C-alpha cells in the first residue's frame, strides 16, 4: 500500500469524498478494542449525529451541514465548494429516500487522517429510479460531541 495522505476533502469519481477518505482503507491495527458497552454508546452517539447531519443534506441545507461538520472538514473545504461538490455528487441520485444501516466500525487513529476517534457508518440508501446507493458517513469525536468529518456516496 502506498502512503496515504490527508487530502483536500473533495474527490469525485462517482463519489464525494471528504477529509477522511484515506481512513476507509483500514488496517486491522487501527481498530481500537473497547468494552462492548462503551463501543455501543459511541456508535449510537455517532449514528445519531450522522442522522441529523444527513437530514440537513437531504433538505438541501448544505451550508448548515458544513457548519455542523467537524473542524477538519471545515478547514479543508469552504461552504461554497462543499455546496457545489455535494450538489454535483448527489444530483443524479436525488431524491434520497430510506436508509438502512448496513455496517458500523469504530476506529482510532486511522492512517492518513488526524488522530482521533472515528465511527465509519455505511447505509444502503434508496435513490431515484428504484436504485440504491451506499452512503458512508464518518463522524469523529470533537470534545464531547460527534461531528461528521467525511462523506461518500457510491451508486450500486
Backbone as CSV, one residue per row, in Angstrom:
resi,resn,N_x,N_y,N_z,CA_x,CA_y,CA_z,C_x,C_y,C_z
1,UNK,0.849,-1.168,0.000,0.000,0.000,0.000,0.889,1.223,0.000
2,UNK,0.630,2.138,-0.878,1.394,3.368,-0.928,0.967,4.274,0.194
3,UNK,1.775,5.257,0.512,1.482,6.180,1.605,0.162,6.894,1.418
4,UNK,-0.579,6.978,2.477,-1.847,7.684,2.454,-1.621,9.088,2.956
5,UNK,-2.384,10.010,2.458,-2.229,11.384,2.894,-3.582,12.008,3.140
6,UNK,-3.619,12.973,3.991,-4.823,13.725,4.303,-4.953,14.795,3.236
7,UNK,-5.917,14.606,2.322,-6.041,15.472,1.161,-7.241,16.389,1.252
8,UNK,-7.329,17.243,0.275,-8.487,18.112,0.123,-9.745,17.258,0.170
9,UNK,-10.823,17.774,0.713,-11.972,16.949,1.000,-12.831,16.537,-0.184
10,UNK,-12.555,16.976,-1.363,-13.482,16.690,-2.443,-12.808,15.867,-3.528
11,UNK,-13.404,14.734,-3.819,-12.940,13.876,-4.898,-14.185,13.286,-5.529
12,UNK,-14.286,13.367,-6.824,-15.485,12.856,-7.470,-15.103,11.889,-8.574
13,UNK,-15.382,10.633,-8.323,-15.324,9.584,-9.326,-16.526,8.712,-8.984
14,UNK,-17.686,9.237,-9.279,-18.984,8.705,-8.865,-19.082,8.633,-7.351
15,UNK,-18.285,9.444,-6.682,-18.354,9.514,-5.223,-17.906,10.886,-4.770
16,UNK,-18.360,11.264,-3.603,-17.915,12.503,-2.988,-17.101,12.097,-1.781
17,UNK,-15.863,12.495,-1.745,-15.001,12.102,-0.639,-14.587,13.341,0.122
18,UNK,-14.691,13.253,1.425,-14.319,14.368,2.276,-13.119,13.981,3.128
19,UNK,-12.684,14.806,4.036,-11.369,14.709,4.626,-10.838,13.350,5.042
20,UNK,-11.613,12.415,5.451,-11.025,11.182,5.926,-11.086,10.070,4.888
21,UNK,-10.959,10.411,3.623,-11.064,9.391,2.584,-10.071,8.267,2.798
22,UNK,-8.884,8.572,3.220,-7.889,7.531,3.445,-8.256,6.655,4.624
23,UNK,-9.075,7.128,5.515,-9.442,6.353,6.694,-10.275,5.134,6.341
24,UNK,-10.855,5.115,5.175,-11.691,3.986,4.807,-10.878,2.774,4.379
25,UNK,-9.609,2.965,4.151,-8.725,1.839,3.879,-8.084,1.533,5.221
26,UNK,-8.691,0.611,5.943,-8.293,0.387,7.318,-7.390,-0.830,7.450
27,UNK,-6.473,-0.714,8.344,-5.648,-1.836,8.710,-6.183,-2.394,10.015
28,UNK,-6.096,-3.701,10.241,-6.614,-4.252,11.479,-6.053,-3.567,12.722
29,UNK,-4.854,-3.065,12.657,-4.250,-2.436,13.823,-4.906,-1.107,14.184
30,UNK,-5.758,-0.565,13.309,-6.394,0.716,13.618,-7.683,0.542,14.394
31,UNK,-8.148,-0.673,14.536,-9.382,-0.906,15.261,-9.076,-0.879,16.751
32,UNK,-9.751,-0.019,17.456,-9.492,0.156,18.880,-10.361,-0.804,19.678
33,UNK,-9.736,-1.682,20.470,-10.554,-2.569,21.295,-11.237,-1.769,22.402
34,UNK,-12.523,-1.938,22.540,-13.298,-1.229,23.545,-14.199,-2.207,24.273
35,UNK,-14.577,-1.833,25.462,-15.610,-2.595,26.136,-16.872,-2.488,25.295
36,UNK,-17.648,-3.547,25.249,-18.832,-3.583,24.389,-19.787,-2.428,24.680
37,UNK,-19.999,-2.114,25.933,-20.938,-1.035,26.273,-20.420,0.315,25.797
38,UNK,-19.124,0.601,25.988,-18.549,1.873,25.533,-18.646,1.986,24.019
39,UNK,-18.298,0.910,23.320,-18.362,0.928,21.862,-19.787,1.149,21.392
40,UNK,-20.739,0.474,22.015,-22.139,0.622,21.626,-22.619,2.054,21.833
41,UNK,-22.259,2.647,22.962,-22.652,4.024,23.254,-22.046,4.987,22.245
42,UNK,-20.769,4.808,21.918,-20.116,5.670,20.939,-20.749,5.535,19.560
43,UNK,-21.014,4.321,19.135,-21.622,4.100,17.824,-23.020,4.715,17.786
44,UNK,-23.773,4.559,18.857,-25.111,5.158,18.906,-25.037,6.677,18.826
45,UNK,-24.121,7.288,19.555,-23.983,8.750,19.536,-23.511,9.240,18.171
46,UNK,-22.547,8.526,17.588,-22.053,8.902,16.261,-23.146,8.730,15.215
47,UNK,-23.921,7.672,15.322,-25.015,7.430,14.383,-26.089,8.505,14.499
48,UNK,-26.394,8.921,15.718,-27.381,9.991,15.906,-26.891,11.290,15.270
49,UNK,-25.603,11.603,15.440,-25.040,12.812,14.825,-25.091,12.709,13.303
50,UNK,-24.774,11.535,12.773,-24.795,11.330,11.320,-26.210,11.479,10.774
51,UNK,-27.181,10.945,11.487,-28.577,11.031,11.047,-29.035,12.486,10.962
52,UNK,-28.712,13.275,11.970,-29.076,14.699,11.951,-28.373,15.422,10.807
53,UNK,-27.108,15.097,10.583,-26.327,15.741,9.532,-26.881,15.364,8.154
54,UNK,-27.207,14.094,7.965,-27.775,13.657,6.690,-29.128,14.315,6.423
55,UNK,-29.891,14.569,7.462,-31.179,15.253,7.283,-30.964,16.649,6.703
56,UNK,-29.903,17.325,7.120,-29.588,18.634,6.543,-29.262,18.500,5.054
57,UNK,-28.454,17.507,4.711,-28.083,17.278,3.305,-29.338,16.970,2.488
58,UNK,-30.168,16.068,3.004,-31.385,15.685,2.284,-32.312,16.873,2.057
59,UNK,-32.305,17.827,2.982,-33.159,19.010,2.866,-32.517,20.101,2.018
60,UNK,-31.320,19.834,1.492,-30.629,20.830,0.675,-29.998,21.934,1.496
61,UNK,-29.866,21.736,2.778,-29.257,22.732,3.663,-27.751,22.478,3.772
62,UNK,-27.068,22.672,2.644,-25.655,22.323,2.559,-24.781,23.216,3.420
63,UNK,-25.085,24.487,3.470,-24.269,25.377,4.296,-24.433,25.028,5.773
64,UNK,-25.644,24.691,6.187,-25.866,24.265,7.571,-25.115,22.970,7.859
65,UNK,-25.061,22.057,6.885,-24.314,20.813,7.097,-22.825,21.100,7.249
66,UNK,-22.324,22.080,6.509,-20.918,22.475,6.642,-20.681,23.033,8.050
67,UNK,-21.593,23.866,8.524,-21.464,24.462,9.859,-21.472,23.397,10.947
68,UNK,-22.239,22.334,10.751,-22.350,21.259,11.744,-21.222,20.234,11.640
69,UNK,-20.401,20.317,10.618,-19.350,19.322,10.387,-18.154,19.545,11.309
70,UNK,-17.276,18.566,11.340,-16.050,18.622,12.140,-15.150,19.765,11.667
71,UNK,-14.323,20.247,12.549,-13.452,21.379,12.216,-12.493,21.040,11.071
72,UNK,-12.007,19.819,11.004,-11.129,19.433,9.898,-11.825,19.481,8.558
73,UNK,-13.085,19.134,8.542,-13.931,19.230,7.349,-14.014,20.696,6.924
74,UNK,-14.310,21.566,7.884,-14.444,22.991,7.598,-13.126,23.602,7.145
75,UNK,-12.017,23.136,7.708,-10.703,23.645,7.302,-10.342,23.216,5.880
76,UNK,-10.876,22.072,5.463,-10.493,21.501,4.176,-11.317,22.012,3.001
77,UNK,-12.511,22.534,3.269,-13.390,22.941,2.178,-14.236,24.134,2.627
78,UNK,-14.411,25.083,1.739,-15.260,26.238,2.045,-16.724,25.847,1.896
79,UNK,-17.628,26.621,2.479,-19.055,26.322,2.294,-19.464,26.322,0.817
80,UNK,-18.913,27.228,0.036,-19.276,27.293,-1.386,-18.793,26.051,-2.140
81,UNK,-17.578,25.629,-1.877,-17.043,24.427,-2.544,-17.805,23.192,-2.095
82,UNK,-18.118,23.116,-0.798,-18.905,21.989,-0.285,-20.261,21.938,-0.970
83,UNK,-20.949,23.050,-1.071,-22.264,23.090,-1.700,-22.191,22.612,-3.146
84,UNK,-21.218,23.101,-3.884,-21.056,22.675,-5.271,-20.732,21.184,-5.361
85,UNK,-19.857,20.726,-4.515,-19.430,19.328,-4.553,-20.558,18.368,-4.212
86,UNK,-21.275,18.651,-3.139,-22.340,17.740,-2.738,-23.489,17.778,-3.754
87,UNK,-23.753,18.929,-4.326,-24.787,19.034,-5.363,-24.404,18.194,-6.574
88,UNK,-23.167,18.292,-7.002,-22.707,17.511,-8.158,-22.700,16.019,-7.867
89,UNK,-22.255,15.629,-6.689,-22.137,14.210,-6.359,-23.491,13.532,-6.189
90,UNK,-24.447,14.237,-5.635,-25.750,13.634,-5.348,-26.787,13.897,-6.427
91,UNK,-26.528,14.851,-7.302,-27.534,15.316,-8.247,-28.282,14.249,-9.002
92,UNK,-27.585,13.346,-9.647,-28.262,12.335,-10.464,-28.935,11.260,-9.620
93,UNK,-28.674,11.257,-8.336,-29.257,10.254,-7.449,-30.461,10.777,-6.675
94,UNK,-30.680,12.078,-6.709,-31.775,12.688,-5.946,-33.123,12.245,-6.500
95,UNK,-34.116,12.103,-5.640,-34.082,12.322,-4.207,-33.575,11.087,-3.471
96,UNK,-32.992,11.312,-2.301,-32.555,10.224,-1.439,-33.726,9.840,-0.551
97,UNK,-33.903,8.546,-0.338,-35.035,8.068,0.452,-34.589,7.359,1.713
98,UNK,-35.218,6.227,1.961,-34.958,5.467,3.190,-33.520,4.973,3.235
99,UNK,-32.998,4.951,4.452,-31.639,4.458,4.700,-31.698,3.267,5.647
100,UNK,-30.826,2.295,5.367,-30.666,1.157,6.260,-29.183,1.093,6.639
101,UNK,-28.895,1.116,7.926,-27.514,0.988,8.382,-27.050,-0.427,8.092
102,UNK,-25.988,-0.555,7.292,-25.500,-1.887,6.935,-24.177,-2.229,7.609
103,UNK,-23.459,-1.222,8.108,-22.252,-1.523,8.871,-21.828,-0.315,9.688
104,UNK,-21.149,-0.628,10.780,-20.548,0.415,11.606,-19.243,-0.141,12.158
105,UNK,-18.245,0.713,12.185,-16.937,0.278,12.662,-16.286,1.448,13.385
106,UNK,-15.929,1.227,14.628,-15.242,2.265,15.382,-13.749,2.069,15.208
107,UNK,-13.073,3.165,14.878,-11.620,3.116,14.678,-10.979,4.288,15.407
108,UNK,-9.703,4.134,15.666,-8.957,5.216,16.266,-7.680,5.409,15.467
109,UNK,-7.323,6.635,15.288,-6.091,6.993,14.585,-5.925,6.273,13.247
110,UNK,-6.906,6.381,12.336,-6.759,5.717,11.033,-5.633,6.348,10.235
111,UNK,-4.986,5.572,9.382,-3.886,6.114,8.585,-4.382,7.220,7.656
112,UNK,-3.602,8.277,7.553,-3.922,9.350,6.629,-4.940,10.351,7.140
113,UNK,-5.370,10.192,8.368,-6.337,11.127,8.945,-5.778,11.623,10.278
114,UNK,-6.243,12.770,10.714,-5.777,13.271,12.007,-6.100,12.267,13.122
115,UNK,-5.289,12.215,14.160,-5.582,11.304,15.271,-6.941,11.595,15.874
116,UNK,-7.609,10.564,16.337,-8.892,10.748,16.977,-9.732,9.499,16.946
117,UNK,-10.918,9.620,17.475,-11.893,8.527,17.492,-12.897,8.760,16.371
118,UNK,-13.093,7.754,15.553,-13.987,7.820,14.404,-14.940,6.636,14.435
119,UNK,-16.096,6.808,13.829,-17.005,5.705,13.554,-17.335,5.777,12.068
120,UNK,-17.119,4.686,11.381,-17.429,4.614,9.955,-18.782,3.925,9.825
121,UNK,-19.743,4.667,9.307,-21.109,4.173,9.153,-21.415,4.038,7.672
122,UNK,-21.995,2.907,7.295,-22.418,2.733,5.907,-23.912,2.441,5.882
123,UNK,-24.578,3.138,4.969,-26.014,3.000,4.798,-26.313,2.575,3.370
124,UNK,-27.270,1.667,3.214,-27.827,1.391,1.886,-29.033,2.307,1.778
125,UNK,-29.015,3.164,0.767,-29.997,4.241,0.657,-30.762,4.119,-0.653
126,UNK,-32.083,4.238,-0.564,-32.915,4.279,-1.766,-32.709,5.635,-2.438
127,UNK,-32.472,5.599,-3.751,-32.295,6.825,-4.525,-33.200,6.771,-5.757
128,UNK,-33.150,7.813,-6.550,-34.017,7.937,-7.723,-33.916,6.729,-8.648
129,UNK,-35.004,6.477,-9.344,-35.014,5.430,-10.363,-35.004,4.026,-9.798
130,UNK,-35.583,3.824,-8.619,-35.606,2.496,-7.983,-34.210,1.899,-7.856
131,UNK,-33.234,2.756,-7.593,-31.854,2.314,-7.408,-31.484,2.468,-5.940
132,UNK,-30.293,1.979,-5.620,-29.751,2.189,-4.280,-28.335,2.722,-4.408
133,UNK,-27.889,3.327,-3.342,-26.516,3.813,-3.234,-26.020,3.454,-1.850
134,UNK,-24.720,3.390,-1.711,-24.120,3.217,-0.389,-23.543,4.563,0.010
135,UNK,-24.041,5.066,1.135,-23.512,6.295,1.705,-22.610,5.906,2.874
136,UNK,-21.447,6.500,2.901,-20.529,6.308,4.012,-20.386,7.649,4.705
137,UNK,-20.673,7.656,5.991,-20.592,8.864,6.797,-19.597,8.566,7.918
138,UNK,-18.670,9.497,8.134,-17.601,9.267,9.100,-17.613,10.354,10.176
139,UNK,-18.378,10.128,11.247,-18.297,11.060,12.371,-17.007,10.842,13.161
140,UNK,-16.527,11.925,13.748,-15.376,11.832,14.654,-15.721,12.574,15.933
141,UNK,-15.075,12.167,16.998,-15.325,12.816,18.277,-14.549,14.129,18.333
142,UNK,-15.265,15.215,18.630,-14.654,16.523,18.883,-15.137,16.968,20.243
143,UNK,-14.254,16.900,21.237,-14.670,17.191,22.604,-15.671,16.144,23.049
144,UNK,-16.838,16.589,23.471,-17.888,15.669,23.919,-18.895,15.353,22.822
145,UNK,-18.683,15.857,21.628,-19.659,15.698,20.546,-19.072,14.871,19.400
146,UNK,-19.959,14.289,18.612,-19.592,13.613,17.369,-19.978,14.518,16.218
147,UNK,-19.035,14.764,15.312,-19.283,15.609,14.146,-18.773,14.902,12.899
148,UNK,-19.473,15.100,11.805,-19.119,14.417,10.551,-17.834,15.000,9.986
149,UNK,-16.906,14.098,9.674,-15.625,14.503,9.104,-15.440,13.977,7.684
150,UNK,-16.338,13.120,7.241,-16.223,12.586,5.890,-17.555,12.069,5.390
151,UNK,-17.755,12.165,4.078,-18.989,11.705,3.445,-18.671,11.207,2.046
152,UNK,-19.224,10.051,1.705,-19.043,9.436,0.390,-20.386,8.896,-0.064
153,UNK,-20.636,8.940,-1.348,-21.840,8.302,-1.876,-21.455,7.572,-3.155
154,UNK,-21.811,6.291,-3.224,-21.497,5.462,-4.380,-22.740,4.733,-4.842
155,UNK,-23.169,4.955,-6.087,-24.315,4.201,-6.606,-23.983,2.713,-6.661
156,UNK,-24.993,1.902,-6.429,-24.784,0.449,-6.530,-25.170,-0.030,-7.904
